């Protein structure tokens, strides 16, 4: 995983990170652990710690749907591939192509960040 991350950062400068799901999963695990630990130490709750726990809860509310959506997409893709084979690739290619056309018609969306 580290080698893959380094290769993307070194060879594909300016490209989006390919470690987003790993980062999301790690943050979910950290927040869930902090909240579980807080339940064990419920009598030791200062206002600052209570605020930190609320921040963890908010991140979990926003973060948990991401891997669930990823899992759902993976399952749908696997079932589609098992059912119809490579023909299942047509739908995602059309969606990506449509999004690319849509983005290319919006002013300023297809420029690289280092270009004016």
Backbone torsions as a table, in degrees:
resi	resn	phi	psi	omega
1	UNK	NA	-41.6	179.1
2	UNK	-64.8	-41.1	179.1
3	UNK	-63.7	-45.2	179.6
4	UNK	-60.7	-43.3	179.7
5	UNK	-63.7	-44.4	179.7
6	UNK	-64.1	-41.2	179.4
7	UNK	-61.6	-42.6	179.4
8	UNK	-64.0	-43.7	-178.6
9	UNK	-68.4	-34.4	-178.0
10	UNK	-84.6	-39.2	-173.4
11	UNK	-96.4	-19.4	-176.6
12	UNK	-125.0	57.0	-177.9
13	UNK	-55.6	135.4	179.4
14	UNK	88.0	-10.9	178.6
15	UNK	-77.5	155.1	178.3
16	UNK	-65.9	152.2	179.1
17	UNK	-63.2	141.4	176.0
18	UNK	-97.0	5.6	-177.4
19	UNK	-104.4	16.9	-174.0
20	UNK	-60.2	-44.7	-178.1
21	UNK	-65.8	-37.7	177.1
22	UNK	-63.7	-43.0	178.9
23	UNK	-63.2	-45.5	178.9
24	UNK	-60.6	-45.9	-178.8
25	UNK	-63.8	-41.1	178.3
26	UNK	-63.2	-43.3	180.0
27	UNK	-65.0	-39.3	177.4
28	UNK	-61.4	-44.2	179.5
29	UNK	-63.5	-41.2	179.2
30	UNK	-63.7	-48.0	-178.7
31	UNK	-64.3	-43.3	179.3
32	UNK	-62.6	-39.9	178.8
33	UNK	-65.9	-43.0	178.8
34	UNK	-62.3	-40.7	179.3
35	UNK	-69.5	-38.3	177.2
36	UNK	-65.0	-41.6	178.6
37	UNK	-64.3	-37.5	179.5
38	UNK	-64.2	-35.6	178.8
39	UNK	-66.4	-33.1	178.3
40	UNK	-71.1	-28.6	-178.1
41	UNK	-114.5	47.1	-172.8
42	UNK	-61.6	-27.8	-177.6
43	UNK	-81.9	-3.2	-176.4
44	UNK	-110.9	52.5	-172.1
45	UNK	-112.0	101.1	173.9
46	UNK	-84.8	166.1	178.6
47	UNK	-59.6	-36.4	179.2
48	UNK	-66.7	-42.5	178.6
49	UNK	-67.3	-39.4	177.6
50	UNK	-61.3	-39.2	177.6
51	UNK	-64.9	-43.5	178.5
52	UNK	-60.6	-39.3	179.5
53	UNK	-67.5	-37.1	177.6
54	UNK	-66.3	-38.0	175.9
55	UNK	-62.1	-42.3	177.0
56	UNK	-60.8	-43.9	179.5
57	UNK	-61.4	-42.8	179.8
58	UNK	-63.5	-42.8	178.6
59	UNK	-63.8	-38.8	178.3
60	UNK	-64.7	-41.5	178.6
61	UNK	-60.1	-36.9	179.1
62	UNK	-84.7	-26.3	-173.9
63	UNK	-90.1	-33.9	-176.2
64	UNK	-62.7	-37.4	178.5
65	UNK	-62.7	-24.7	-177.5
66	UNK	-63.5	-54.1	178.4
67	UNK	-68.4	-28.1	176.7
68	UNK	-66.2	-41.4	175.8
69	UNK	-65.1	-39.4	177.2
70	UNK	-61.7	-44.8	178.9
71	UNK	-63.2	-43.9	179.4
72	UNK	-61.7	-43.6	178.4
73	UNK	-63.1	-39.0	178.2
74	UNK	-64.8	-44.4	179.7
75	UNK	-64.2	-44.3	179.2
76	UNK	-62.4	-42.5	178.3
77	UNK	-63.3	-41.1	179.8
78	UNK	-65.8	-43.9	179.2
79	UNK	-64.7	-42.3	179.4
80	UNK	-63.5	-42.6	179.8
81	UNK	-66.1	-40.7	178.9
82	UNK	-65.9	-31.0	-177.4
83	UNK	-81.1	-45.8	-172.6
84	UNK	-123.8	3.7	177.9
85	UNK	70.4	-144.2	-174.7
86	UNK	-66.5	-15.6	175.6
87	UNK	-61.7	-22.7	178.5
88	UNK	-65.5	-17.6	179.5
89	UNK	-76.1	-15.2	-177.3
90	UNK	-61.9	-47.1	-176.8
91	UNK	-60.2	-50.5	179.5
92	UNK	-64.2	-34.8	179.2
93	UNK	-65.5	-40.5	178.0
94	UNK	-64.7	-43.0	179.6
95	UNK	-62.5	-47.3	-179.9
96	UNK	-64.7	-41.8	177.0
97	UNK	-61.1	-44.0	177.8
98	UNK	-62.5	-42.8	178.1
99	UNK	-64.7	-37.5	178.3
100	UNK	-64.5	-45.6	177.2
101	UNK	-61.8	-44.4	179.0
102	UNK	-59.7	-46.3	-178.7
103	UNK	-67.8	-35.2	-178.2
104	UNK	-69.9	-22.0	-179.9
105	UNK	-88.0	-12.1	177.1
106	UNK	-85.7	130.7	-177.3
107	UNK	-64.0	131.9	174.1
108	UNK	81.8	-1.2	-175.5
109	UNK	-85.9	-21.6	-176.7
110	UNK	-102.0	8.6	178.6
111	UNK	-82.8	146.7	175.1
112	UNK	-72.4	151.9	-177.1
113	UNK	-60.8	-27.9	-177.2
114	UNK	-86.9	0.4	178.2
115	UNK	-102.8	145.3	179.1
116	UNK	-72.0	NA	NA
